[in-house]
Structure formats: C-alpha cells, structure tokens
Amino acid sequence: MTRLHEGLNHASCVSVQNNGLLILGASGQGKSALALSLMALGGDLVGDDQVELSHENGIIIAKPAPNLAGKIEARYLGILTVDYVHSVQLRLVVDLSRKPDGRMPSASFTTVFNKKLPLVAGQDVPNLVNALYVALLNLETDCR
C-alpha cells in the first residue's frame, strides 16, 4: 500500500455527503476515472492527482492541491474544470493496486496518522463505483 504522509499525496479524493474517499493506485490505474464516475452519481470532487492530507483533533482532512483545485483529468477529453469541495473528513480509502482476497473479503484497514480507516482493495472489482457510492452514503455518522 502506498505510504500516506502529511502534505501532498499522489491520489484522488471525492466527497459523498461529506464522507471523503481517498483513491489510491499507480499512474494509469483509473483514479480519475473512478472519481468522475462517483461525481456522475452525485459525489463532489475534492482533488485529483494530488491531495493534501492533514490531521486535526483525530480527524483526517483531505484538501485539493492548491494549483489543481477544481481540475480533473478526463482521459481522451482533457482537463475539466468543475466545482469542488475545499476540504472533507477522510472516511474510506480504496486502493486500485490491490486485489480483494475473495468475493466476501474480511474487513481491511489502513492507518493514516495513527488513525485506522477502512480500506477497500479495488483492483478489477466489478461494480466498484456503485458499491463505493452506497458504502459512503451509509457510513456511521462518527467514525472517530
């Protein structure tokens, strides 16, 4: 798994009803495409390609990189300018470089700034977009 650190990280981030999803994966694995699909369902862009992470009182905050705010790559179309969320509480992480360990995988977590967050192994997962969207809609209101 990519090591996350305070400051800019190579990732994308979307907010669904104020629940932040950090999208990890190697270049070309579909981070921007997943973000665009979630936005088409009603999610909001936080950041694409570079996301700034910080922590405040035990909450992980994601923000867009200042020079990329409101920009997202649409492969074969170019860079789109869109409305975006200035910051969101990070609640879930998906790693497009990891394959799940079966059809009904056991719960998996990652640690970001000493906080445990749910981790989804998303490589080659059918219906990943819809499943993530529904999961974000139904997260507990407080995951501290």
PERAFEN-V264291 format. One record per residue. N is the residue number from 1. RES is the residue in three letters. SS is DSSP state (H for helix, E for strand, C for the rest). PHI is phi in radians with two decimals (NA if undefined). PSI is psi as a letter, one per 30 degrees, with the letter a starting at -180 (999 if undefined). Layout:
# PERAFEN-V264291
N|RES|SS|PHI|PSI, N|RES|SS|PHI|PSI
This chain:
# PERAFEN-V264291
1|MET|C|NA|k, 2|THR|C|-1.06|k, 3|ARG|C|-1.40|k, 4|LEU|C|-1.67|k, 5|HIS|C|-2.51|l, 6|GLU|C|-1.14|k, 7|GLY|E|1.80|a, 8|LEU|E|-1.33|k, 9|ASN|E|-2.29|k, 10|HIS|E|-1.32|j, 11|ALA|C|-2.93|l, 12|SER|E|-2.11|l, 13|CYS|E|-2.59|k, 14|VAL|E|-2.27|k, 15|SER|E|-1.95|k, 16|VAL|E|-2.12|j, 17|GLN|C|0.85|h, 18|ASN|C|1.17|g, 19|ASN|E|-1.88|j, 20|GLY|E|-1.45|k, 21|LEU|E|-2.00|j, 22|LEU|E|-1.61|k, 23|ILE|E|-1.89|j, 24|LEU|E|-1.91|l, 25|GLY|C|2.78|l, 26|ALA|C|-1.20|l, 27|SER|C|-0.99|k, 28|GLY|C|1.44|g, 29|GLN|C|-1.54|f, 30|GLY|C|1.89|g, 31|LYS|H|-1.05|e, 32|SER|H|-1.16|e, 33|ALA|H|-1.10|e, 34|LEU|H|-1.12|e, 35|ALA|H|-1.05|e, 36|LEU|H|-1.07|e, 37|SER|H|-1.12|e, 38|LEU|H|-1.16|e, 39|MET|H|-1.14|e, 40|ALA|H|-1.13|f, 41|LEU|C|-1.49|f, 42|GLY|C|2.18|f, 43|GLY|C|-1.30|l, 44|ASP|E|-2.07|k, 45|LEU|E|-1.19|k, 46|VAL|E|-1.78|e, 47|GLY|E|-2.81|l, 48|ASP|C|-2.22|k, 49|ASP|C|1.38|e, 50|GLN|E|-2.34|k, 51|VAL|E|-2.22|k, 52|GLU|E|-1.60|k, 53|LEU|E|-1.94|k, 54|SER|E|-2.56|l, 55|HIS|E|-2.34|k, 56|GLU|E|-2.41|j, 57|ASN|C|0.93|h, 58|GLY|C|1.40|g, 59|ILE|E|-1.91|k, 60|ILE|E|-1.55|k, 61|ILE|E|-1.92|k, 62|ALA|E|-1.98|k, 63|LYS|E|-2.39|l, 64|PRO|E|-1.24|l, 65|ALA|C|-1.13|k, 66|PRO|H|-0.93|e, 67|ASN|H|-1.41|f, 68|LEU|H|-2.07|g, 69|ALA|C|-1.00|k, 70|GLY|C|1.37|g, 71|LYS|E|-2.06|k, 72|ILE|E|-2.52|k, 73|GLU|E|-1.41|k, 74|ALA|E|-1.96|j, 75|ARG|C|-0.90|k, 76|TYR|C|1.27|f, 77|LEU|C|-1.99|e, 78|GLY|E|2.10|a, 79|ILE|E|-1.59|k, 80|LEU|E|-1.72|k, 81|THR|E|-1.81|k, 82|VAL|C|-2.38|l, 83|ASP|C|-1.14|l, 84|TYR|E|-2.58|l, 85|VAL|C|-1.61|k, 86|HIS|C|-1.29|f, 87|SER|C|-2.88|l, 88|VAL|E|-2.65|l, 89|GLN|E|-1.34|k, 90|LEU|E|-1.30|k, 91|ARG|E|-2.14|f, 92|LEU|E|-2.67|k, 93|VAL|E|-2.21|k, 94|VAL|E|-2.10|k, 95|ASP|E|-2.01|j, 96|LEU|C|-1.31|f, 97|SER|C|-1.61|f, 98|ARG|C|-1.93|k, 99|LYS|C|-1.59|k, 100|PRO|C|-1.18|l, 101|ASP|C|-1.63|h, 102|GLY|C|2.16|l, 103|ARG|C|-1.15|e, 104|MET|C|-2.13|i, 105|PRO|C|-1.17|l, 106|SER|C|-1.23|l, 107|ALA|C|-1.03|k, 108|SER|C|-2.23|k, 109|PHE|E|-2.41|l, 110|THR|E|-2.26|l, 111|THR|E|-1.91|k, 112|VAL|E|-2.16|j, 113|PHE|C|0.92|h, 114|ASN|C|1.14|g, 115|LYS|E|-2.01|k, 116|LYS|E|-1.46|k, 117|LEU|E|-2.18|k, 118|PRO|E|-1.07|k, 119|LEU|E|-2.15|k, 120|VAL|E|-1.88|k, 121|ALA|E|-1.45|j, 122|GLY|C|-1.90|g, 123|GLN|C|-1.18|k, 124|ASP|C|1.03|h, 125|VAL|C|-1.58|j, 126|PRO|C|-1.14|k, 127|ASN|C|1.10|g, 128|LEU|H|-1.01|e, 129|VAL|H|-1.00|e, 130|ASN|H|-1.14|e, 131|ALA|H|-1.09|e, 132|LEU|H|-1.14|e, 133|TYR|H|-1.05|e, 134|VAL|H|-1.13|e, 135|ALA|H|-1.05|e, 136|LEU|H|-1.18|e, 137|LEU|H|-1.18|f, 138|ASN|C|-1.99|g, 139|LEU|C|-1.20|l, 140|GLU|C|-1.03|l, 141|THR|C|-1.20|f, 142|ASP|C|-2.35|j, 143|CYS|C|-1.89|g, 144|ARG|C|-1.22|999
